[in-house]
């Protein structure tokens, strides 16, 4: 899958959970969503993006991915 598409999808998920006042809880919800609904190859690809600096990922998306 296209890395830019994965970043956009992760950011969309994070945007949904961004209304949560507790940002730690929001990051955990992002991570849980990725665990439940993304296939292993997608999770591995987004982890690599985060490890390489997370370019394009929102703060919340990056925090969620780092919890994987």
C-alpha positions in Angstrom: 0.0 0.0 0.0 1.1 3.5 -0.8 2.9 5.1 2.3 1.1 8.4 1.8 -2.2 6.6 1.8 -1.4 4.9 5.1 -0.4 8.2 6.6 -3.7 9.8 5.5 -5.7 6.9 6.9 -3.8 7.0 10.2 -4.4 10.8 10.4 -8.2 10.2 9.7 -8.4 7.7 12.5 -6.5 10.1 14.8 -8.8 12.9 13.9 -11.8 10.9 14.9 -10.3 10.2 18.4 -9.0 13.7 18.8 -12.2 14.9 20.5 -11.1 12.8 23.5 -9.9 15.2 26.3 -7.4 12.6 27.6 -4.7 12.5 24.8 -3.1 9.4 26.3 -6.5 7.6 26.0 -7.0 8.9 22.5 -3.6 7.6 21.4 -4.4 4.2 22.9 -7.7 4.2 21.0 -5.8 5.0 17.8 -3.5 2.1 18.5 -6.4 -0.3 19.3 -8.1 0.7 16.1 -5.0 -0.1 14.1 -4.5 -3.4 15.9 -8.2 -4.4 15.2 -8.7 -3.3 11.7 -5.3 -3.0 9.9 -3.7 -6.1 8.5 -0.2 -6.9 9.8 1.6 -5.6 6.6 -0.2 -2.2 7.0 0.8 -2.0 10.7 4.4 -2.8 9.9 4.5 -0.2 7.1 3.1 2.5 9.4 5.5 1.5 12.2 8.4 2.0 9.7 7.1 5.4 8.7 6.9 6.4 12.4 10.5 5.0 13.1 11.8 7.1 10.2 10.4 10.3 11.7 6.7 10.1 11.1 6.7 12.6 8.3 3.1 13.6 7.6 1.6 11.9 10.7 -0.3 14.1 13.1 0.9 14.2 16.6 -1.9 11.9 17.8 -1.5 9.5 14.9 2.2 9.3 15.6 1.6 8.7 19.3 -0.9 5.9 18.5 1.4 4.2 16.0 4.2 4.2 18.6 2.0 2.3 20.9 1.8 -0.6 18.5 
